[in-house]
């Protein structure tokens, strides 16, 4: 007899990096939440969001900076269960923050 495990609840997810100039295509599957604080660090705990990478179909999570969080949470009707193209743009000269280009896209499962 062969043992075939069935996952009941996935506890960890790979991180999908949003790189400058490279669009990512995701489906948001949960609300933005606060991750764990990094011990011995002055940095705040990161804001994270579970999603599906539409390119690979893999469940993952992304780090949601304040600017991206503001864009997503300002949407009428929310952002959970919606699909987006997200592209990080270059920082304005002399600034540390990065703007985003965000577009809602059709779900590949919608027909």
KOLGUTI-991347 format. One record per residue: x, y, z of N, C-alpha, C in turn; chain. Coordinates in Angstrom, 3 decimals, always signed. Example, Ala and Ser with C-alpha at 12.3 -4.5 7.8 and 13.67 -1.06 7.14 Angstrom:
<atoms>
      n_u      n_v      n_w     ca_u     ca_v     ca_w      c_u      c_v      c_w kette
  +13.190   -5.690   +7.800  +12.300   -4.500   +7.800  +13.200   -3.300   +7.800     A
  +12.850   -2.250   +7.080  +13.670   -1.060   +7.140  +12.900   +0.030   +7.870     A
</atoms>
This chain:
<atoms>
      n_u      n_v      n_w     ca_u     ca_v     ca_w      c_u      c_v      c_w kette
   +0.839   -1.179   +0.000   +0.000   +0.000   +0.000   +0.890   +1.251   +0.000     A
   +0.545   +2.209   -0.825   +1.322   +3.437   -0.945   +0.641   +4.555   -0.162     A
   +1.450   +5.275   +0.592   +0.932   +6.411   +1.357   +0.911   +7.647   +0.468     A
   -0.262   +8.263   +0.331   -0.397   +9.498   -0.430   -0.986  +10.556   +0.503     A
   -0.141  +11.479   +0.989   -0.647  +12.479   +1.931   -1.579  +13.476   +1.246     A
   -2.581  +13.910   +1.982   -3.475  +14.967   +1.506   -3.309  +16.157   +2.436     A
   -3.017  +17.280   +1.869   -2.794  +18.493   +2.671   -4.135  +19.008   +3.174     A
   -4.213  +19.217   +4.483   -5.426  +19.753   +5.092   -5.401  +21.285   +5.096     A
   -4.234  +21.853   +5.402   -4.131  +23.301   +5.528   -2.681  +23.709   +5.279     A
   -2.460  +24.488   +4.262   -1.108  +24.950   +3.949   -0.748  +26.090   +4.901     A
   +0.420  +26.003   +5.538   +0.808  +26.972   +6.560   +1.842  +27.984   +6.084     A
   +2.618  +27.631   +5.099   +3.636  +28.548   +4.582   +3.466  +28.688   +3.073     A
   +3.844  +29.852   +2.575   +3.687  +30.148   +1.153   +4.958  +30.802   +0.634     A
   +5.366  +30.489   -0.601   +6.514  +31.180   -1.173   +6.154  +32.644   -1.434     A
   +7.163  +33.475   -1.417   +6.929  +34.902   -1.657   +7.120  +35.216   -3.139     A
   +6.136  +35.896   -3.698   +6.229  +36.377   -5.075   +6.791  +37.791   -5.014     A
   +7.973  +37.973   -5.573   +8.610  +39.291   -5.560   +8.067  +40.151   -6.692     A
   +7.778  +41.395   -6.365   +7.390  +42.369   -7.383   +8.651  +43.170   -7.699     A
   +9.174  +42.971   -8.895  +10.421  +43.629   -9.300  +10.104  +44.814  -10.199     A
  +10.922  +45.835  -10.095  +10.730  +47.050  -10.883  +10.645  +46.735  -12.374     A
   +9.570  +47.231  -12.995   +9.404  +47.107  -14.432   +8.873  +45.772  -14.925     A
   +8.731  +44.777  -14.036   +8.251  +43.453  -14.447   +6.849  +43.231  -13.880     A
   +5.831  +43.206  -14.721   +4.476  +43.023  -14.199   +4.269  +41.624  -13.633     A
   +3.486  +41.558  -12.553   +3.037  +40.279  -12.015   +1.523  +40.234  -12.183     A
   +1.005  +39.036  -12.330   -0.425  +38.837  -12.530   -0.919  +37.944  -11.403     A
   -1.792  +38.503  -10.560   -2.212  +37.777   -9.368   -3.725  +37.788   -9.204     A
   -4.197  +36.827   -8.435   -5.566  +36.834   -7.931   -5.447  +36.926   -6.419     A
   -6.020  +37.965   -5.827   -5.979  +38.155   -4.373   -6.935  +37.159   -3.728     A
   -6.431  +36.382   -2.783   -7.266  +35.362   -2.147   -7.553  +35.659   -0.680     A
   -6.989  +36.728   -0.157   -7.229  +37.065   +1.243   -6.942  +38.520   +1.504     A
   -7.330  +38.949   +2.686   -7.101  +40.326   +3.098   -5.627  +40.564   +3.408     A
   -5.213  +41.812   +3.328   -3.866  +42.203   +3.724   -3.774  +42.025   +5.240     A
   -2.676  +41.418   +5.688   -2.492  +41.182   +7.118   -1.061  +41.518   +7.513     A
   -0.854  +41.686   +8.818   +0.463  +42.020   +9.337   +1.239  +40.743   +9.623     A
   +2.424  +40.635   +9.036   +3.291  +39.478   +9.254   +3.999  +39.581  +10.597     A
   +4.909  +38.670  +10.818   +5.656  +38.638  +12.075   +6.759  +39.685  +12.062     A
   +6.998  +40.266  +13.234   +8.095  +41.227  +13.365   +9.420  +40.498  +13.303     A
  +10.422  +41.161  +12.750  +11.760  +40.599  +12.685  +12.468  +40.944  +13.993     A
  +12.923  +39.913  +14.744  +13.595  +40.195  +16.017  +14.844  +41.053  +15.809     A
  +15.125  +41.901  +16.784  +16.316  +42.767  +16.770  +16.391  +43.642  +15.532     A
  +15.252  +44.156  +15.105  +15.205  +45.013  +13.926  +14.370  +46.254  +14.229     A
  +14.738  +47.362  +13.623  +13.969  +48.598  +13.777  +12.817  +48.663  +12.787     A
  +12.776  +47.712  +11.853  +11.737  +47.711  +10.825  +10.411  +47.221  +11.403     A
   +9.340  +47.784  +10.873   +8.013  +47.328  +11.266   +7.726  +45.970  +10.641     A
   +6.777  +45.255  +11.219   +6.362  +43.979  +10.633   +5.769  +44.258   +9.248     A
   +6.054  +43.395   +8.276   +5.568  +43.642   +6.919   +4.063  +43.383   +6.782     A
   +3.458  +44.071   +5.841   +2.072  +43.795   +5.457   +2.147  +42.774   +4.324     A
   +1.367  +41.717   +4.427   +1.408  +40.626   +3.450   +0.014  +40.357   +2.909     A
   -0.051  +39.693   +1.763   -1.337  +39.302   +1.193   -1.163  +37.972   +0.472     A
   -2.072  +37.051   +0.720   -2.072  +35.769   +0.021   -2.691  +35.973   -1.349     A
   -2.134  +35.275   -2.316   -2.628  +35.404   -3.684   -2.256  +34.172   -4.488     A
   -2.712  +34.135   -5.708   -2.332  +33.101   -6.661   -1.585  +33.783   -7.792     A
   -0.404  +33.290   -8.093   +0.360  +33.775   -9.235   -0.319  +33.196  -10.469     A
   -0.969  +34.038  -11.240   -1.741  +33.560  -12.394   -0.856  +32.978  -13.489     A
   +0.415  +33.336  -13.495   +1.338  +32.799  -14.494   +1.654  +31.335  -14.220     A
   +1.840  +30.996  -12.929   +2.223  +29.626  -12.571   +1.086  +28.828  -11.938     A
   +0.066  +29.524  -11.430   -1.016  +28.864  -10.717   -0.680  +28.555   -9.271     A
   +0.499  +28.999   -8.807   +0.981  +28.693   -7.461   +0.396  +29.643   -6.422     A
   +0.006  +29.081   -5.269   -0.391  +29.918   -4.135   +0.864  +30.562   -3.579     A
   +0.790  +31.841   -3.267   +1.961  +32.547   -2.767   +1.502  +33.733   -1.934     A
   +2.452  +34.549   -1.512   +2.115  +35.793   -0.840   +3.039  +36.883   -1.347     A
   +2.555  +38.114   -1.261   +3.372  +39.257   -1.656   +3.477  +40.213   -0.483     A
   +4.582  +40.960   -0.450   +4.740  +42.033   +0.520   +4.002  +43.235   -0.045     A
   +3.137  +43.817   +0.775   +2.308  +44.940   +0.330   +2.774  +46.199   +1.051     A
   +3.525  +47.030   +0.338   +3.959  +48.300   +0.904   +2.784  +49.258   +1.044     A
   +3.011  +50.353   +1.725   +1.945  +51.308   +2.022   +1.277  +51.846   +0.758     A
   +2.035  +52.152   -0.267   +1.451  +52.715   -1.492   +0.543  +51.693   -2.167     A
   +1.016  +50.449   -2.294   +0.197  +49.407   -2.907   -1.027  +49.106   -2.038     A
   -0.848  +49.092   -0.731   -1.983  +48.870   +0.173   -3.055  +49.944   -0.024     A
   -2.643  +51.192   -0.112   -3.599  +52.283   -0.322   -4.361  +52.118   -1.642     A
   -3.670  +51.711   -2.692   -4.322  +51.519   -3.991   -5.374  +50.415   -3.882     A
   -4.996  +49.290   -3.301   -5.910  +48.146   -3.232   -7.089  +48.395   -2.291     A
   -6.842  +49.021   -1.159   -7.923  +49.207   -0.186   -8.862  +50.339   -0.572     A
   -8.473  +51.176   -1.513   -9.356  +52.252   -1.985  -10.333  +51.790   -3.062     A
  -10.219  +50.552   -3.511  -11.087  +50.054   -4.580  -12.523  +49.878   -4.098     A
  -13.471  +50.322   -4.909  -14.877  +50.049   -4.620  -15.105  +48.551   -4.783     A
  -15.748  +47.946   -3.823  -16.017  +46.512   -3.913  -14.877  +45.645   -3.427     A
  -13.804  +46.257   -2.929  -12.697  +45.490   -2.379  -11.779  +44.893   -3.425     A
  -10.808  +44.123   -2.954   -9.796  +43.545   -3.829   -9.735  +42.026   -3.732     A
  -10.315  +41.433   -2.698  -10.269  +39.980   -2.534  -11.093  +39.314   -3.634     A
  -10.574  +38.230   -4.167  -11.176  +37.458   -5.260  -11.172  +38.213   -6.590     A
  -10.337  +39.233   -6.701  -10.170  +39.957   -7.967   -8.755  +39.719   -8.476     A
   -8.572  +39.895   -9.783   -7.276  +39.679  -10.426   -6.675  +41.018  -10.848     A
   -5.352  +41.103  -10.723   -4.659  +42.354  -11.019   -3.348  +42.116  -11.741     A
   -2.980  +43.114  -12.531   -1.620  +43.236  -13.037   -0.985  +44.324  -12.181     A
   +0.145  +44.017  -11.577   +0.841  +44.992  -10.728   +2.253  +45.158  -11.266     A
   +2.625  +46.411  -11.471   +3.961  +46.721  -11.982   +4.569  +47.813  -11.112     A
   +5.744  +47.538  -10.574   +6.446  +48.530   -9.762   +7.243  +49.439  -10.696     A
   +7.083  +50.741  -10.522   +7.762  +51.724  -11.365   +9.003  +52.258  -10.658     A
   +9.906  +52.886  -11.379  +11.103  +53.441  -10.746  +10.755  +54.536   -9.743     A
  +11.591  +54.667   -8.731  +11.406  +55.728   -7.739  +11.609  +57.085   -8.391     A
  +10.802  +58.076   -7.994  +11.083  +59.437   -8.462  +12.465  +59.864   -7.968     A
  +13.121  +60.700   -8.734  +14.481  +61.115   -8.392  +14.544  +61.689   -6.979     A
  +15.485  +61.170   -6.198  +15.700  +61.659   -4.842  +14.727  +61.088   -3.809     A
  +13.868  +60.172   -4.210  +12.882  +59.592   -3.293  +13.181  +58.109   -3.078     A
  +12.745  +57.557   -1.920  +12.936  +56.133   -1.623  +11.710  +55.300   -1.998     A
  +10.544  +55.919   -2.022   +9.316  +55.173   -2.298   +9.186  +54.876   -3.786     A
   +8.398  +53.858   -4.090   +8.205  +53.451   -5.485   +6.710  +53.461   -5.818     A
   +6.351  +54.104   -6.914   +4.948  +54.068   -7.342   +4.628  +52.727   -8.023     A
   +3.344  +52.448   -8.148   +2.887  +51.217   -8.785   +1.895  +51.550   -9.879     A
   +1.884  +50.699  -10.892   +0.860  +50.739  -11.934   +0.009  +49.491  -11.696     A
   -1.262  +49.683  -11.360   -2.137  +48.566  -11.026   -3.362  +48.606  -11.933     A
   -3.691  +47.443  -12.503   -4.870  +47.338  -13.360   -5.629  +46.061  -12.981     A
   -6.936  +46.181  -12.832   -7.742  +44.993  -12.618   -7.855  +44.275  -13.952     A
   -7.677  +42.972  -13.930   -7.746  +42.173  -15.155   -8.830  +41.110  -15.001     A
   -9.241  +40.542  -16.116  -10.234  +39.483  -16.083   -9.613  +38.239  -15.467     A
  -10.413  +37.504  -14.728   -9.972  +36.239  -14.164   -9.866  +35.219  -15.293     A
   -8.784  +34.442  -15.321   -8.663  +33.438  -16.380   -9.734  +32.346  -16.283     A
  -10.420  +32.261  -15.156  -11.477  +31.246  -15.002  -12.849  +31.781  -15.366     A
  -12.969  +33.106  -15.607  -14.248  +33.692  -16.028  -14.458  +33.428  -17.513     A
  -15.614  +32.944  -17.858  -15.926  +32.712  -19.277  -17.196  +33.421  -19.676     A
</atoms>
